[in-house]
Amino acid sequence: DKEVVLAAVANDGRALSDAAEELKADKEVVLAAANQSFEALWFASEVLKGDKEVVQAAVKSSFVGTMDLALNTEELSADKEFVLGAVSNDASALGWATEHLRADREVLQAAINKDLSALKY
């Protein structure tokens, strides 16, 4: 039942692991889970693992461990808006961005503003 799963993932995003496959592909359910825990991405459908809105929710819930999964898709690692948000949370996200975005002045400045060590990328 979708309502039961929504309540469960709102409490613990990792509860998505026990949901039916169709609910792992339901954006509303996965967003609720991702808002609670980045780990929910591991259990989401392949399509939603690459969904910008879902990944942004996961990044906001906890940056640690999210970027390796999120930027595993070429689309997000090349998305300037997404990468800007990521480097604003953690400068090391610059390492997952495409080469083009690592050289982008605005992206680089945002990363450096967060942590000067971003210059190593």
N, C-alpha and C positions, 0 to 999 in steps of 0.2 A: 504494500500500500504506500503510495507516494507521500501521503501526509505523515505517516509513521517514520519513513526514512528521512523526510525533511526535518522532523523533530530530532531524530537521532544525530544527523550530521551537523545540526546547529549546535549540538552539545559537544560533539567530537567528530571532526571532519573525517577522521580515519574510519568511521563507521561506514563510509561509502564502500569499503572493501566487501562488506556483507550484503550490499544491495544487489538487486537483480540487474542483469546486463542492460536492460532497457532504461533503468534509472541511472546507470553509470553514463548513459548517453543523453540524459535529460539535463539540459543546460541549467534550469532552475535548481535542480538538486545538486549538481556539481558546483555551481556558484555558491550555494549555501555551505557546502562542505569546504570549498577553497577559502571562503571568508573566515572559516574557523581554523583551518590547518592547511599548510602547504602540502602536507603529505597526501591530501586527498587527490592531488594530481596523479599520483601513482596508480590510482584505482579508476580514474576517469577513462572514458572511451578515447581512442586514439584521436578522433576528430576534436574532442574538447581539450585534449592535452595541448593542442596547438591553437586553441581559441584565445585570442588576445585578451578579451574581457575576463575569462576564467583565470588565465595565467597572471594577469595583473592583480586579481583578487588574492591569489595565492602568495604573490610577492609581498603584498601589503600585510598579509597575516603573519608571514615570517620569511624574511629574505633567505636565511640560511638553508641551503639544500635545494632551493627552488631554481636558481639560475641554470644549473647544469641541465636540468630537465627542460626548463622553459626555452632556453636559447639553443636547445638541441634542434630546433626547427629553424631553417634558413629564413623563413618569413619574419620571425620575431627578432632574430639576431641582426636583421637588416632593417628593422622598423625603428626609425629615429625616435619617435615619440616614446615607444616602449623602452628603448635603451636609455633615453634621458631619464625616465622615471626610475629605472633600475640603478643607474649610477648615482642618482640622487639619494638612494637608500644605502648603497654600498658601492664604493668606487671600484672594487675589484670586479664588478660586473662588466667593466670595460674590457676585460680579458675575454669575455664571451661574445662581444660584439664583432660584427664583420670588420675587416681591415679598413674598409671605406669609412665606417662610423668611428673607428678608433682614431682616425685621422681628422675627423670632423671637429672643427674648432669649438662649436657649442657643446658637443658631447664631452670633449676632452676637458673643457672649462668646468662643466658640471661635476665631472669626476674629481678634478683637482680641488674644487671647492669643498668636496666632501672629505678628500684625503689626498694629500700631496704625493703619497706613494703611487698614485695612479699613473704617474709619469713613466713608470716602468713598462707600461703597456704600449 
